[in-house]
Amino acid sequence: MHNPAEAVPPPWMTADHTALFDAAARFAREVIAPNEERWRREHRVDLATWRKAGDLGLLATDIPAEYGGAGGDFSHEAVIYRGMAQAADSGFLVGRGVHSIVAGYVMEHGTPAQKSEWLPRLASGESVGAIAMTEPGAGSDLKGMATRAELRDGRYVLQGAKTYISNALNMGLLIVAARTQGPGSAGGITLFLLDPRGMPGLTVGRVLDKMGLHSQDTCELFFEDCRLDADAVLGGEPGRGLHQLMGQLPVERSILGVTAAAQMAHAVRLTYAYARERKAFGQAVGQFQHIRFRMAELLTRSAAATVFMDHVVQMRLLGKLDAATASMAKWWVTDTYCNVVDECLQVFGGAGYMNEYPIARMYADARVMKIFAGTNEIMKELIARWADASA
Ligand SMILES: Cc1cc2nc3c(=O)[nH]c(=O)nc-3n(C[C@H](O)[C@H](O)[C@H](O)COP(=O)(O)OP(=O)(O)OC[C@H]3O[C@@H](n4cnc5c(N)ncnc54)[C@H](O)[C@@H]3O)c2cc1C
């Protein structure tokens, strides 16, 4: 069953994109699907899988070739999320999204030395990226973060705690946000780059027990007298963190929108196939008019989400993706996906509540999309502010 919107491909789609999509879809079938149960048990994707993705050219496709990437752009990243969404598990997809966001920070804001040091490792999967902004006392309100980095004898000393950090067991490059001036000072947040493996003063806490996304290694981090050289400052200039975050968060939101739209399409496909097979009262449940109409609605919403995200990709390629449009994509597509996957699950009846069915896992994994990368309420606040400013 095809999405009718796909009859007119987006302007950025080329034969290269189709090949990349096929490679990502093969990765979903041959690597993600056979391993997802084990990953969910172990609460992490194994590092060998990250290396494999790197070897296959499925990481950092938008990073220039001189830094080990594929020299593509966001459209290449978008087709990878679409291909990988052919498997039900979100653990690698979400982890890869965070990894790509981290690469984006280094590419956009790193010094030449930082780019040379980190980007090739991110592209090969040798280092998995993680980013730590959220704290037990500060999530939406990033300016309220309390983790401090004090300059002592030419080195920064980090103290504080972060929570809900994705890729935390696997990480080989961590970007951590810390306050380098007094509270409330917008200019006082700095992003630091560090290799967390064996770093004195950094403790990775337990894997957090989540309602879904069981194959993601989401943990707390504790910094106690964690000493960093001055060249760990992203871009070399302290106090630029908030500016860097504000620049990259729309990127993060566009990645999430693409992922949610792709998973939505997959959920609808699975549901359509099930409704044709499952019999009740002597016919396929998909023959009942209520379910026929429901499927028609789900297909329509999925097509609209795909077209919206195609447009967002195009805006990014043109360098015109603004914070308001990225926020619209993030809240609307993730909200629509959560509603769609709920209705899909209903079509499966009791089977939809069983974890052995992918739709049950997709339902549980989807929910966090309305929360992370900025809650959907914060997205609406940003859009409303933009509307006021542009009225
Ligand atoms: C599985 C998972 C993975 C994550 N991964 C990462 C990661 O890798 N790195 C990282 O740094 N963080 C990560 N996060 C954290 C995530 O980004 C935050 O949870 C999110 O930003 C919300 O912050 P909070 O949980 O503190 O909620 P709060 O800020 O406490 O918000 C509570 C409620 O109040 C609402 N609210 C807050 N302020 C406003 C306002 N001004 N107007 C209207 N409503 C408002 C919120 O929308 C929400 O409904 C992750 C979270 C989860 C659950």
The ligand as a Gaussian input file, in Angstrom:
#p B3LYP/6-31G(d) Opt

LIG

0 1
 C       13.198000       9.172000      27.296000
 C       13.755000      10.557000      27.430000
 C       14.963000      10.871000      26.814000
 C       15.521000      12.138000      26.968000
 N       16.752000      12.413000      26.432000
 C       17.368000      13.576000      26.760000
 C       18.728000      13.812000      26.384000
 O       19.355000      12.987000      25.713000
 N       19.329000      14.957000      26.786000
 C       18.659000      15.904000      27.538000
 O       19.250000      16.916000      27.864000
 N       17.369000      15.715000      27.893000
 C       16.715000      14.571000      27.534000
 N       15.418000      14.362000      27.917000
 C       14.745000      15.382000      28.719000
 C       13.597000      16.098000      28.014000
 O       14.090000      16.922000      26.992000
 C       12.817000      16.846000      29.100000
 O       12.142000      15.856000      29.859000
 C       11.842000      17.859000      28.541000
 O       12.526000      18.939000      27.971000
 C       10.859000      18.392000      29.595000
 O       11.525000      18.819000      30.743000
 P       11.006000      18.316000      32.185000
 O       10.916000      16.830000      32.111000
 O       11.857000      18.910000      33.218000
 O        9.536000      18.872000      32.289000
 P        9.118000      20.269000      32.967000
 O        9.927000      21.353000      32.372000
 O        9.138000      20.097000      34.426000
 O        7.630000      20.416000      32.477000
 C        6.495000      19.851000      33.181000
 C        5.227000      20.244000      32.418000
 O        5.079000      21.673000      32.442000
 C        4.935000      22.162000      31.127000
 N        5.585000      23.469000      31.021000
 C        6.833000      23.822000      31.457000
 N        7.067000      25.099000      31.155000
 C        5.978000      25.566000      30.491000
 C        5.610000      26.827000      29.900000
 N        6.443000      27.880000      29.900000
 N        4.403000      26.927000      29.304000
 C        3.546000      25.868000      29.269000
 N        3.835000      24.669000      29.817000
 C        5.034000      24.512000      30.407000
 C        5.644000      21.125000      30.251000
 O        5.188000      21.189000      28.907000
 C        5.248000      19.844000      30.954000
 O        3.980000      19.448000      30.526000
 C       14.824000      13.126000      27.725000
 C       13.591000      12.802000      28.298000
 C       13.057000      11.544000      28.160000
 C       11.748000      11.244000      28.851000

